[in-house]
Amino acid sequence: MRPFPHRYAVSASARADSSVELSSSGLAPIESAPPVDFGGPGNLWSPETLLVAAVADCFVLSFKAISAASKMDWVSLDCAVEGVLDRVDGVTRFTRIQVRATLDSPAGVSERLATRLLEKSEQSCLITNSLSAEVHLETEVRISA
């Protein structure tokens, strides 16, 4: 890993009659538009869905790193994240992030250890640590017979 601080640069550009194109060096560009809730078309990623996607992605990548460091075997991890956007004191912001993680592990893996590593992944996720929203984690660990 490189020493801190790390810097990440993204550019956004749009025409009056188009969606927003997001780009970053070395990455394929993506299109963004407001979500349906804000009058958008509903067929493109929005800042809101991108933020919730960042939480899900960060959680899974954190788990991959933590489980590898702990030498715990696992088969698959499904992570569903819901972000609640609300208006509080006149400010629109995410107030709650619900993370639902379902982990499948092979026989012989400790369910207690797997749950602890999922919890540690949520606690170490740099995206949720950067947000003021409450974060709630629900876990399910399924051990193969």
DODO-127075 format. One record per residue: z, x, y of N, C-alpha, C in turn; residue in three letters. Coordinates in steps of 0.001 Angstrom, whole numbers, plus 500000, padded with zeros to 6 digits. Example, Ala and Ser with C-alpha at 12.3 -4.5 7.8 and 13.67 -1.06 7.14 Angstrom:
2
   n.zz   n.xx   n.yy  ca.zz  ca.xx  ca.yy   c.zz   c.xx   c.yy rest
 507800 513190 494310 507800 512300 495500 507800 513200 496700  ALA
 507080 512850 497750 507140 513670 498940 507870 512900 500030  SER
// end
This chain:
145
   n.zz   n.xx   n.yy  ca.zz  ca.xx  ca.yy   c.zz   c.xx   c.yy rest
 500000 500839 498825 500000 500000 500000 500000 500888 501243  MET
 499291 500429 502248 499258 501152 503514 500552 500924 504278  ARG
 500946 501882 505109 502163 501692 505912 501960 500585 506951  PRO
 503056 499958 507344 503028 498910 508364 502950 499529 509748  PHE
 502462 498856 510742 502001 497469 510719 500562 497364 510204  PRO
 500229 496214 509594 498869 495887 509166 498270 494970 510228  HIS
 496967 495070 510427 496294 494214 511398 495132 493501 510716  ARG
 494948 492228 511048 493883 491416 510477 493139 490751 511624  TYR
 491839 490930 511671 491040 490399 512769 490047 489365 512250  ALA
 489992 488234 512922 489054 487161 512608 488402 486735 513909  VAL
 487112 486441 513845 486389 485925 515007 485975 484489 514727  SER
 485985 483677 515762 485539 482291 515665 484475 482066 516727  ALA
 483372 481419 516328 482334 481099 517300 481749 479733 516974  SER
 481330 479038 518025 480763 477700 517845 479843 477377 519005  ALA
 478955 476439 518771 478137 475848 519815 478724 474464 520072  ARG
 478380 473877 521180 478930 472568 521550 478688 471510 520480  ALA
 477580 471619 519755 477211 470595 518768 477370 471064 517319  ASP
 478216 472083 517078 478306 472618 515716 479754 472801 515282  SER
 479890 473119 514016 481202 473488 513484 481545 474899 513971  SER
 482723 475351 513636 483167 476697 513997 482849 477635 512835  VAL
 482301 478793 513133 482083 479796 512099 483168 480853 512242  GLU
 483913 481054 511146 484965 482062 511101 484424 483274 510359  LEU
 484662 484452 510911 484167 485657 510250 485179 486784 510399  SER
 485115 487682 509428 485952 488870 509437 485172 489963 508725  SER
 485319 491162 509175 484564 492282 508638 484660 492358 507114  SER
 483504 492416 506471 483451 492566 505019 483597 491268 504236  GLY
 483787 490134 504928 483983 488858 504242 482840 487894 504547  LEU
 482566 487000 503619 481576 485957 503867 482127 484990 504917  ALA
 481305 484581 505869 481790 483637 506877 482063 482266 506249  PRO
 482963 481519 506883 483233 480145 506451 483135 479232 507671  ILE
 482835 477967 507406 482741 476980 508474 484038 476186 508546  GLU
 484382 475798 509753 485597 475037 509986 485287 473910 510973  SER
 486032 472816 510828 485915 471678 511742 487244 470942 511730  ALA
 487466 470078 512702 488711 469307 512665 488783 468448 511406  PRO
 489997 468170 510915 490119 467267 509781 489853 465826 510228  PRO
 489689 464941 509274 489451 463518 509561 490537 462962 510478  VAL
 491787 463383 510256 492913 462890 511060 492720 463137 512558  ASP
 491939 464153 512907 491671 464468 514305 490230 464159 514693  PHE
 489589 463271 513926 488233 462844 514256 487131 463741 513731  GLY
 487463 464670 512860 486465 465566 512289 485718 464935 511137  GLY
 484731 465648 510605 483884 465101 509542 484571 465015 508174  PRO
 485567 465852 507944 486278 465808 506667 485602 466549 505537  GLY
 484509 467242 505811 483803 467940 504742 483835 469465 504878  ASN
 484672 469947 505801 484805 471396 505999 486284 471758 506048  LEU
 486557 473028 505818 487920 473524 505987 488305 473354 507453  TRP
 489579 473082 507687 490092 472932 509047 491214 473947 509239  SER
 491682 474152 510469 492827 475041 510643 494027 474589 509808  PRO
 494196 473283 509690 495329 472743 508923 495185 473052 507435  GLU
 493998 472803 506859 493816 473084 505434 493815 474583 505162  THR
 493308 475370 506111 493337 476829 505930 494768 477358 505911  LEU
 495640 476801 506757 497032 477246 506766 497716 476894 505442  LEU
 497504 475678 504949 498113 475270 503685 497525 476093 502529  VAL
 496236 476384 502594 495610 477238 501577 496211 478640 501602  ALA
 496513 479143 502793 497125 480469 502903 498489 480492 502222  ALA
 499242 479405 502327 500543 479325 501652 500343 479385 500138  VAL
 499419 478571 499616 499170 478544 498169 498695 479903 497670  ALA
 497755 480495 498375 497205 481787 497978 498276 482871 498006  ASP
 499068 482894 499062 500131 483893 499197 501170 483744 498087  CYS
 501522 482494 497770 502495 482258 496707 501977 482821 495380  PHE
 500739 482495 495034 500175 482958 493757 500050 484484 493736  VAL
 499569 485074 494823 499442 486539 494858 500812 487217 494805  LEU
 501811 486616 495457 503177 487162 495386 503686 487104 493951  SER
 503449 485970 493267 503895 485843 491885 503199 486873 490994  PHE
 501907 487058 491186 501191 488043 490370 501824 489428 490518  LYS
 502141 489819 491733 502740 491138 491973 504151 491219 491390  ALA
 504940 490191 491602 506335 490191 491140 506411 490139 489619  ILE
 505569 489319 488994 505595 489245 487527 505101 490547 486907  SER
 504131 491199 487531 503655 492493 487018 504759 493539 487130  ALA
 505447 493569 488264 506543 494534 488453 507677 494270 487470  ALA
 507858 492999 487092 508914 492623 486145 508442 492683 484699  SER
 507167 492995 484513 506568 493083 483174 506742 491794 482379  LYS
 506617 490660 483085 506711 489351 482422 505305 488828 482149  MET
 505047 488486 480896 503756 487928 480510 503668 486462 480935  ASP
 502481 486051 481324 502222 484652 481644 500746 484382 481419  TRP
 500415 483101 481271 499037 482720 480958 498329 482155 482180  VAL
 498970 481196 482860 498341 480588 484033 499400 480068 484989  SER
 499007 479981 486248 499868 479442 487285 499032 478498 488139  LEU
 499471 477262 488241 498840 476288 489127 499804 476013 490265  ASP
 499291 476069 491478 500126 475885 492655 499486 474830 493552  CYS
 500192 473735 493768 499742 472678 494673 500657 472686 495886  ALA
 500062 472753 497059 500843 472823 498294 500448 471668 499198  VAL
 501455 471037 499769 501232 469981 500751 501961 470363 502030  GLU
 501250 470340 503135 501848 470595 504430 501956 469295 505205  GLY
 503094 469069 505817 503305 467861 506624 503229 468256 508094  VAL
 502245 467685 508779 502068 467915 510202 502671 466721 510938  LEU
 503508 466989 511916 504190 465918 512632 504347 466315 514093  ASP
 504754 465365 514891 505024 465628 516309 506529 465623 516493  ARG
 507076 466744 516952 508511 466909 517164 508717 467370 518607  VAL
 509492 466608 519341 509770 466937 520747 508491 467194 521542  ASP
 507477 466369 521271 506225 466476 522000 505301 467589 521546  GLY
 505671 468291 520463 504868 469405 519959 504391 469077 518546  VAL
 503074 469174 518330 502519 468957 517003 502642 470258 516221  THR
 503293 470166 515040 503488 471371 514226 503734 470976 512780  ARG
 503591 471934 511889 503959 471707 510498 505483 471701 510412  PHE
 506021 470651 509819 507471 470518 509709 507972 470759 508288  THR
 507103 470600 507306 507519 470746 505907 506348 471266 505090  ARG
 506652 472185 504207 505681 472706 503239 506287 472490 501854  ILE
 505587 471733 501022 506040 471452 499656 505171 472258 498696  GLN
 505780 473156 497935 505076 473985 496965 505469 473509 495567  VAL
 504470 473133 494780 504703 472731 493390 503986 473732 492497  ARG
 504774 474475 491728 504224 475533 490881 504455 475201 489420  ALA
 503388 475260 488633 503471 475039 487185 502986 476306 486500  THR
 503888 476914 485746 503617 478188 485087 503565 477994 483575  LEU
 502510 478490 482966 502398 478518 481507 502603 479954 481047  ASP
 503556 480134 480118 503873 481458 479592 503856 481427 478075  SER
 503612 482566 477456 503599 482620 475997 505017 482544 475426  PRO
 505076 482252 474135 506361 482212 473435 507091 483530 473632  ALA
 508392 483454 473731 509209 484643 473880 509583 484961 475315  GLY
 508925 484311 476276 509266 484533 477681 510469 483666 478028  VAL
 511404 484228 478734 512601 483504 479155 512241 482515 480271  SER
 512539 481239 480047 512285 480221 481065 513099 480516 482329  GLU
 514308 481004 482134 515174 481338 483266 514570 482459 484112  ARG
 514061 483500 483438 513419 484605 484147 512172 484117 484877  LEU
 511352 483324 484205 510126 482812 484826 510445 481995 486075  ALA
 511435 481135 485988 511838 480326 487146 512343 481219 488268  THR
 513122 482216 487928 513647 483135 488941 512516 483889 489656  ARG
 511480 484283 488902 510359 484990 489511 509525 484061 490396  LEU
 509412 482795 490012 508736 481825 490878 509508 481654 492189  LEU
 510827 481547 492081 511665 481408 493284 511565 482656 494160  GLU
 511550 483808 493542 511431 485062 494291 510070 485138 494991  LYS
 509039 484599 494352 507705 484580 494953 507697 483739 496217  SER
 508366 482601 496183 508444 481753 497376 509226 482462 498474  GLU
 510302 483115 498111 511150 483793 499097 510453 484996 499726  GLN
 509518 485616 499013 508874 486819 499529 507482 486557 500105  SER
 507038 485318 500098 505708 484990 500624 505668 485221 502134  CYS
 504849 486135 502583 504816 486483 504001 504283 485346 504864  LEU
 503483 484468 504297 502965 483348 505092 504081 482349 505380  ILE
 504802 481901 504351 505888 480945 504613 507003 481588 505426  THR
 507206 482880 505256 508217 483568 506060 507827 483630 507539  ASN
 506544 483424 507830 506055 483468 509202 506018 482090 509864  SER
 506362 481056 509124 506301 479693 509639 507691 479154 509931  LEU
 507768 478193 510851 509056 477568 511146 509287 476311 510310  SER
 508301 475861 509566 508439 474660 508734 509417 474899 507590  ALA
 510101 473838 507182 510955 473912 505987 510056 474067 504773  GLU
 510436 474937 503857 509669 475154 502634 510506 474709 501451  VAL
 509898 473862 500610 510578 473364 499413 509740 473733 498198  HIS
 510394 474250 497182 509717 474683 495964 510162 473837 494792  LEU
 509188 473322 494045 509438 472663 492763 508740 473502 491702  GLU
 509453 473800 490622 508846 474616 489571 508875 473888 488246  THR
 507884 474178 487441 507854 473746 486039 507369 474942 485237  GLU
 508147 475320 484241 507779 476425 483371 507556 475853 481988  VAL
 506373 476103 481454 506034 475634 480101 505831 476857 479218  ARG
 506663 476954 478192 506595 478066 477249 505860 477595 476014  ILE
 504833 478344 475591 504090 477991 474380 504990 478075 473164  SER
 504756 477178 472240 505557 477173 471006 505059 478202 470028  ALA
// end
